[in-house]
Amino acid sequence: MLYRESGSSWWPLLWGPAFAAAGYLVELITGPASVTLWLVAGLVLTLCAVVWVNLRIKTGSIALTTEEAQFGREKLPVAMIEAAQDVGAPAGARVLGGGWSVPKGTSTVPLRLVDGTVVLGWARDPEAFLAALRRVVRG
């Protein structure tokens, strides 16, 4: 593994229990509190967060090995990448990973393929990603 970025961390799973605990405490202060209701609310919110984080990891992660670059669920063989330096990002270039645009919080990394097309990769730290990519791509 030459480079890796996760699409999300797992800490958002704490939001559900924190919200449920806060709700329970407010209800306890203002009158009778239902422990069961807040446990169920915390569990439902945690399960929703598990689904959300899992999808963010699958669709927003990138990984680079000597064999392939993976953006979200799309894998691109490194042998298909001709250049990663001095590549302009033309309007309408296809975004790797299948999205309409690069994920929020990431920067565009244009890549020219051996067939001359330009595709858009992404990274939170594009300089580190390009440094790792230069180790396997000469252009």
DOVO-175415 format. One record per atom (N, C-alpha, C, O): x, y, z. Coordinates in steps of 0.2 Angstrom, whole numbers, padded with zeros to 4 digits, always signed. Layout:
XYZ/...
//
This chain:
+0004-0006+0000/+0000+0000+0000/+0004+0006+0000/+0008+0007+0005/+0004+0010-0005/+0008+0016-0006/+0005+0022-0003/+0008+0027+0000/-0002+0022-0003/-0006+0028-0001/-0013+0026+0001/-0016+0022-0003/-0016+0029+0006/-0023+0027+0008/-0026+0032+0012/-0023+0036+0016/-0032+0034+0010/-0037+0038+0013/-0043+0035+0014/-0046+0032+0010/-0046+0036+0020/-0052+0033+0022/-0058+0038+0020/-0057+0044+0021/-0063+0036+0018/-0069+0041+0017/-0072+0043+0023/-0076+0048+0022/-0071+0040+0028/-0074+0042+0035/-0071+0039+0041/-0068+0034+0040/-0072+0042+0046/-0069+0038+0052/-0076+0035+0056/-0081+0037+0054/-0075+0032+0061/-0080+0028+0064/-0083+0032+0070/-0088+0030+0073/-0080+0038+0072/-0082+0042+0078/-0089+0045+0077/-0092+0046+0082/-0092+0046+0071/-0099+0048+0071/-0104+0043+0074/-0110+0044+0075/-0102+0037+0076/-0106+0032+0079/-0108+0034+0086/-0113+0032+0089/-0104+0039+0089/-0105+0041+0095/-0111+0046+0096/-0114+0048+0101/-0113+0049+0090/-0118+0054+0090/-0125+0051+0092/-0128+0055+0096/-0127+0045+0090/-0133+0043+0093/-0134+0042+0100/-0138+0044+0103/-0129+0038+0103/-0129+0038+0111/-0128+0044+0114/-0132+0045+0119/-0125+0049+0111/-0124+0056+0115/-0131+0059+0114/-0133+0062+0119/-0134+0059+0109/-0140+0062+0108/-0145+0059+0113/-0149+0063+0116/-0146+0053+0113/-0150+0049+0117/-0149+0051+0125/-0154+0052+0129/-0143+0051+0127/-0141+0053+0134/-0143+0060+0135/-0146+0061+0141/-0142+0064+0131/-0144+0071+0132/-0152+0072+0132/-0154+0075+0137/-0155+0068+0128/-0162+0068+0128/-0165+0065+0134/-0170+0068+0137/-0162+0060+0137/-0164+0057+0143/-0163+0062+0149/-0167+0062+0153/-0157+0065+0149/-0156+0069+0155/-0161+0075+0155/-0163+0077+0160/-0162+0078+0149/-0167+0084+0148/-0174+0081+0151/-0177+0085+0154/-0176+0075+0148/-0182+0073+0150/-0183+0071+0158/-0188+0072+0161/-0177+0069+0161/-0177+0067+0168/-0177+0074+0172/-0180+0074+0177/-0174+0079+0170/-0175+0085+0173/-0182+0088+0173/-0184+0091+0178/-0185+0088+0167/-0192+0091+0167/-0197+0087+0169/-0203+0089+0169/-0196+0080+0170/-0202+0076+0172/-0200+0069+0172/-0194+0067+0172/-0205+0064+0171/-0203+0057+0171/-0200+0056+0164/-0201+0058+0159/-0195+0051+0165/-0191+0050+0159/-0192+0042+0157/-0193+0038+0162/-0192+0041+0151/-0193+0034+0148/-0186+0031+0146/-0183+0033+0141/-0183+0027+0150/-0177+0024+0148/-0177+0020+0142/-0173+0021+0137/-0182+0016+0141/-0183+0012+0135/-0184+0016+0129/-0180+0014+0124/-0187+0022+0129/-0188+0026+0123/-0181+0029+0121/-0179+0028+0115/-0177+0031+0125/-0171+0034+0124/-0166+0029+0122/-0161+0030+0118/-0166+0023+0124/-0162+0017+0122/-0163+0015+0115/-0159+0014+0111/-0170+0015+0113/-0172+0013+0107/-0170+0019+0102/-0167+0017+0096/-0171+0025+0104/-0169+0031+0100/-0161+0031+0098/-0159+0032+0093/-0157+0029+0104/-0150+0029+0103/-0148+0023+0098/-0143+0024+0094/-0151+0018+0099/-0149+0012+0095/-0151+0013+0087/-0147+0012+0083/-0157+0016+0086/-0159+0018+0079/-0154+0023+0076/-0152+0022+0070/-0152+0028+0080/-0148+0033+0077/-0141+0030+0076/-0137+0032+0071/-0139+0026+0080/-0132+0022+0080/-0132+0018+0073/-0127+0018+0070/-0138+0014+0072/-0138+0010+0066/-0138+0014+0060/-0135+0012+0055/-0142+0020+0060/-0141+0024+0054/-0134+0027+0053/-0132+0027+0047/-0131+0028+0058/-0124+0031+0058/-0119+0025+0055/-0115+0027+0051/-0121+0019+0057/-0117+0013+0054/-0117+0013+0047/-0112+0012+0043/-0123+0013+0044/-0125+0013+0037/-0122+0019+0034/-0118+0018+0029/-0122+0025+0036/-0120+0031+0033/-0112+0031+0033/-0109+0032+0028/-0109+0029+0039/-0101+0028+0039/-0099+0023+0034/-0094+0024+0030/-0102+0017+0034/-0100+0012+0030/-0100+0014+0022/-0096+0012+0018/-0106+0017+0020/-0106+0020+0013/-0101+0025+0012/-0098+0025+0006/-0100+0029+0017/-0095+0035+0015/-0088+0031+0015/-0084+0034+0010/-0086+0026+0018/-0080+0023+0018/-0080+0019+0011/-0074+0020+0008/-0085+0016+0009/-0085+0013+0002/-0084+0017-0004/-0081+0016-0009/-0088+0023-0003/-0088+0028-0009/-0083+0033-0009/-0081+0036-0014/-0080+0035-0003/-0075+0040-0002/-0068+0038-0001/-0064+0043+0000/-0067+0032-0001/-0060+0030+0001/-0055+0030-0005/-0058+0028-0011/-0049+0031-0005/-0044+0030-0010/-0039+0026-0008/-0037+0026-0002/-0036+0022-0012/-0030+0017-0011/-0026+0017-0017/-0028+0016-0022/-0019+0017-0016/-0015+0016-0021/-0010+0011-0019/-0006+0011-0014/-0009+0006-0024/-0004+0001-0024/+0000+0001-0030/-0001+0005-0034/+0005-0003-0030/+0009-0003-0036/+0005-0006-0042/+0007-0005-0048/+0000-0009-0041/-0004-0012-0046/-0010-0008-0049/-0012-0007-0055/-0014-0004-0044/-0020-0001-0046/-0021+0005-0041/-0018+0005-0035/-0025+0010-0043/-0027+0015-0039/-0035+0014-0039/-0038+0013-0044/-0037+0015-0033/-0044+0014-0032/-0047+0020-0029/-0045+0023-0024/-0052+0023-0032/-0056+0029-0030/-0063+0026-0029/-0067+0025-0033/-0065+0026-0022/-0072+0024-0021/-0072+0016-0023/-0068+0012-0021/-0077+0015-0027/-0078+0008-0029/-0075+0006-0036/-0075+0001-0038/-0072+0011-0039/-0069+0011-0045/-0061+0009-0045/-0058+0013-0041/-0059+0004-0048/-0052+0003-0048/-0049+0004-0055/-0052+0003-0060/-0043+0007-0055/-0040+0009-0061/-0033+0007-0061/-0029+0008-0057/-0031+0002-0066/-0024+0000-0066/-0019+0005-0067/-0020+0010-0071/-0014+0005-0063/-0009+0010-0063/-0006+0010-0070/-0003+0016-0073/-0005+0005-0074/-0002+0005-0080/-0006+0009-0085/-0004+0011-0091/-0013+0010-0084/-0017+0015-0088/-0015+0022-0087/-0017+0026-0091/-0012+0024-0082/-0011+0031-0080/-0004+0033-0084/+0001+0030-0083/-0005+0038-0088/+0001+0040-0092/+0005+0046-0088/+0011+0046-0088/+0001+0051-0086/+0004+0057-0082/-0001+0059-0077/-0007+0058-0077/+0002+0062-0072/-0001+0065-0066/+0001+0072-0065/-0002+0075-0060/+0006+0074-0068/+0009+0081-0068/+0007+0085-0074/+0007+0082-0079/+0006+0091-0073/+0004+0096-0078/-0001+0093-0082/-0001+0094-0089/-0006+0091-0079/-0012+0089-0083/-0018+0093-0081/-0020+0094-0075/-0021+0096-0086/-0026+0101-0085/-0033+0097-0084/-0033+0091-0086/-0038+0100-0080/-0044+0097-0079/-0049+0100-0084/-0052+0105-0083/-0051+0096-0090/-0055+0099-0094/-0063+0099-0092/-0064+0094-0088/-0067+0103-0094/-0074+0103-0092/-0077+0097-0094/-0076+0095-0100/-0081+0094-0090/-0084+0087-0092/-0080+0081-0091/-0082+0076-0093/-0074+0082-0088/-0070+0076-0087/-0074+0071-0083/-0077+0073-0078/-0073+0065-0084/-0076+0060-0080/-0073+0059-0073/-0067+0059-0072/-0077+0059-0068/-0074+0058-0061/-0074+0051-0059/-0079+0047-0060/-0068+0049-0057/-0067+0042-0055/-0071+0040-0049/-0072+0045-0044/-0074+0035-0048/-0078+0033-0042/-0085+0033-0044/-0089+0031-0040/-0087+0036-0049/-0094+0036-0052/-0098+0042-0049/-0104+0042-0051/-0095+0047-0046/-0099+0052-0043/-0100+0058-0049/-0097+0057-0054/-0104+0063-0047/-0105+0068-0052/-0099+0073-0051/-0097+0077-0056/-0096+0073-0045/-0091+0078-0043/-0086+0074-0038/-0088+0069-0036/-0081+0077-0037/-0076+0074-0032/-0080+0075-0025/-0083+0080-0024/-0078+0070-0021/-0082+0071-0014/-0080+0077-0010/-0074+0080-0011/-0084+0079-0006/-0084+0085-0002/-0077+0085+0002/-0076+0079+0005/-0073+0090+0003/-0068+0090+0007/-0061+0087+0004/-0056+0086+0007/-0062+0085-0003/-0056+0083-0007/-0054+0088-0012/-0058+0092-0014/-0048+0087-0015/-0046+0091-0020/-0046+0087-0027/-0044+0081-0026/-0047+0090-0032/-0046+0086-0039/-0039+0085-0041/-0035+0089-0040/-0038+0079-0043/-0032+0077-0046/-0033+0074-0053/-0035+0068-0054/-0031+0078-0058/-0032+0076-0065/-0027+0071-0067/-0021+0072-0065/-0029+0066-0070/-0025+0060-0072/-0026+0059-0080/-0031+0058-0082/-0020+0059-0084/-0021+0058-0091/-0019+0050-0092/-0014+0048-0089/-0024+0047-0095/-0023+0040-0097/-0019+0039-0103/-0018+0043-0107/-0017+0033-0104/-0013+0031-0110/-0017+0032-0117/-0014+0033-0122/-0024+0032-0116/-0027+0033-0122/-0029+0041-0124/-0032+0043-0128/-0026+0045-0119/-0026+0052-0120/-0032+0056-0116/-0032+0062-0116/-0037+0052-0114/-0042+0055-0110/-0040+0057-0103/-0035+0054-0100/-0043+0062-0101/-0042+0065-0094/-0047+0063-0089/-0053+0064-0091/-0046+0060-0084/-0051+0058-0079/-0049+0062-0072/-0043+0064-0071/-0054+0063-0068/-0053+0066-0062/-0053+0061-0056/-0058+0058-0054/-0047+0061-0053/-0046+0058-0046/-0047+0063-0041/-0048+0069-0042/-0046+0061-0035/-0047+0066-0029/-0043+0063-0023/-0041+0057-0023/-0041+0068-0019/-0038+0066-0013/-0039+0072-0008/-0039+0078-0010/-0039+0070-0001/-0039+0076+0004/-0032+0079+0004/-0031+0085+0006/-0027+0075+0003/-0020+0078+0003/-0017+0076-0004/-0013+0071-0005/-0019+0081-0009/-0016+0079-0016/-0009+0079-0017/-0006+0075-0021/-0005+0083-0013/+0002+0082-0014/+0005+0076-0012/+0009+0073-0015/+0003+0073-0006/+0005+0067-0004/+0003+0061-0009/+0007+0056-0010/-0003+0062-0011/-0006+0057-0016/-0001+0057-0022/+0001+0051-0025/+0000+0063-0025/+0004+0063-0031/+0011+0061-0030/+0014+0058-0034/+0014+0062-0024/+0021+0060-0022/+0021+0052-0022/+0025+0049-0025/+0016+0049-0020/+0015+0042-0020/+0014+0039-0027/+0017+0034-0029/+0010+0043-0031/+0009+0041-0038/+0015+0041-0042/+0016+0037-0047/+0019+0046-0041/+0025+0047-0045/+0030+0041-0044/+0034+0040-0048/+0029+0038-0039/+0034+0032-0038/+0032+0026-0042/+0036+0022-0044/+0026+0026-0045/+0024+0021-0049/+0022+0023-0057/+0022+0019-0061/+0021+0030-0057/+0020+0032-0064/+0025+0037-0066/+0027+0042-0062/+0028+0037-0072/+0034+0041-0073/+0032+0048-0076/+0036+0052-0076/+0026+0048-0079/+0024+0055-0082/+0021+0060-0077/+0020+0065-0080/
//
